[in-house]
Amino acid sequence: MTGAEELTEAADAPAGHCLLERPVVCVPTVAALYVETNGAYFGLPGVDPWDEARDARKYRGPHPVVCHSPCQRWGKFWHGSTRKPHQYRLGEDGGCFAAALTAVRNYGGVLEHPADSLAWPFFGLRQPKRGEGWVPADNYGCMTCYVEQGHYGHASRKPTWLLAKAPHLPELNWTRGEQRLPEWMVERYGYAKARRIGVVAMVGGKDKTRIRNATPPAFAEVLLRIARQAHNPPS
């Protein structure tokens, strides 16, 4: 058994039984990069979480990765808010996306970003289309796809692009989810404005940012399964 495997005891052995007779589960280690402190990836067997304090840009392997690199400088408002536009330059994220892309290419795994991320054309990656499944993304063996996290437990549809490098990639729900607008929102604002506002934006306080950014546990498990397919134990 390699150092890349974590042994988890499935049950306590009865008195007098040899420790080696206990059933064990081998869980290949995955590094979860750019994740929220105490979020969906913390406390999971076989997961090494890298939050902001650890600085995932410093990751040098050897385990495959699940990357949630920051997206603020790659989205529709990469330049800043509409009230103060052009505060930032496109892609100035401190090198986070470049480091995440390098980690996926070098160690295998998967990178997640919002659909229509400008990082894809910036780095010469093929942009996936809704409903087409996995398609080649680059010349380094990576594949890309469009998927909605709403199918996996998110409060909104949350259209997402994935970039993955693994021997076997799973079939996902490639369909477009239904618009999730409460009747009261449509009645109060009209369909067009309610759609523009979005369900998560109506959550009060600071929770809306956390809810919007959070990865549903079921989707996190999908990403971990992809990364574990790419596992390469040390020689």
Residue pairs with C-beta under 8 A, 6 or more apart in sequence:
1 7
1 26
2 233
2 234
3 233
3 234
4 28
4 29
4 62
4 63
4 231
4 233
4 234
5 26
5 27
5 28
5 29
5 233
6 26
6 27
6 28
6 29
6 45
6 46
7 24
7 25
7 26
8 24
8 25
8 27
8 45
8 46
9 22
9 23
9 24
10 22
10 23
10 24
10 25
11 22
11 23
12 22
13 19
13 21
13 22
25 45
27 45
27 46
27 228
28 46
28 63
28 64
28 228
28 231
28 233
29 46
29 47
29 48
29 63
29 231
30 46
30 47
30 48
30 63
30 64
30 65
30 66
30 109
30 224
30 227
30 228
30 231
31 47
31 48
31 50
31 59
31 63
31 64
31 65
31 66
31 103
31 107
31 109
32 41
32 47
32 48
32 49
32 50
32 65
32 66
32 68
32 224
33 50
33 56
33 59
33 65
33 66
33 67
33 68
33 69
33 100
33 103
34 50
34 52
34 56
34 67
34 68
34 69
34 70
34 96
34 100
35 41
35 42
35 49
35 50
35 51
35 66
35 68
35 215
36 51
36 210
36 213
36 214
37 51
37 52
37 53
39 49
39 51
39 214
39 215
40 214
40 215
40 216
40 217
40 220
41 47
41 49
41 66
41 215
41 220
42 49
44 224
46 228
47 224
48 63
50 56
50 59
56 67
56 69
56 96
56 99
56 100
57 94
57 95
57 96
57 99
59 65
59 99
59 103
61 103
61 106
61 107
62 107
62 232
62 234
63 107
63 231
64 107
64 108
64 109
64 166
64 227
64 228
64 230
64 231
64 232
65 100
65 103
65 104
65 107
65 108
65 109
65 110
65 111
65 227
66 109
66 110
66 112
66 220
66 223
66 224
66 226
66 227
67 100
67 103
67 104
67 109
67 110
67 111
67 112
68 112
68 215
69 93
69 96
69 97
69 99
69 100
69 111
69 113
70 93
70 96
70 97
71 113
71 114
71 117
71 119
72 78
72 93
73 88
73 89
73 90
73 91
73 92
73 93
74 90
74 91
74 93
74 97
74 113
74 114
74 117
74 118
74 119
74 122
75 114
75 116
75 117
75 118
76 116
78 88
78 90
78 91
78 118
79 85
79 86
79 87
79 88
79 89
79 90
80 86
80 87
80 88
81 87
90 118
90 122
91 97
91 118
91 119
91 122
97 113
97 119
97 123
98 123
100 111
101 111
101 123
101 163
103 109
104 110
104 111
104 142
104 163
104 164
104 165
105 140
105 141
105 142
105 165
107 230
107 232
108 165
108 166
108 227
108 229
108 230
108 231
108 232
109 164
109 165
109 166
109 226
109 227
109 230
110 162
110 163
110 164
110 165
110 166
110 223
110 226
110 227
111 162
111 163
111 164
112 160
112 161
112 162
112 215
112 223
113 119
113 120
113 160
113 161
113 163
114 158
114 159
114 160
114 161
115 146
115 159
115 160
115 161
116 127
116 159
116 161
117 161
119 125
120 126
120 127
120 144
120 161
121 127
124 138
125 137
125 138
125 142
125 144
125 163
126 135
126 136
126 137
126 138
126 144
127 144
127 161
128 135
128 137
128 144
128 145
128 146
128 161
129 146
130 146
130 159
130 174
130 176
131 146
131 174
131 175
131 176
132 145
132 146
132 174
133 145
133 171
133 172
133 174
134 143
134 144
134 145
134 164
134 169
135 143
135 144
135 145
136 142
136 143
136 144
137 143
137 144
137 163
140 165
141 165
142 163
142 164
142 165
143 163
143 164
143 165
143 169
144 161
144 162
144 163
144 164
145 161
145 162
145 164
145 172
145 174
146 159
146 160
146 161
146 174
147 160
147 162
147 172
147 173
147 174
148 154
148 157
148 158
148 159
148 160
148 173
148 175
148 176
148 177
149 157
149 158
149 160
149 215
149 216
149 219
150 156
150 157
150 158
150 177
150 180
151 172
151 173
151 175
151 177
152 173
152 216
152 218
152 219
152 222
153 216
153 217
153 218
153 219
154 214
154 216
154 219
155 180
155 199
155 200
155 211
156 180
156 198
156 199
156 200
156 212
157 176
157 177
157 179
157 180
158 212
162 223
164 226
165 230
166 226
166 227
166 229
166 230
167 229
167 230
168 229
169 226
169 229
170 222
170 225
170 226
172 222
179 195
180 199
181 191
181 194
181 195
181 199
182 199
185 194
185 197
185 199
185 202
186 194
188 194
189 197
200 208
200 211
200 212
201 208
202 208
203 211
215 223
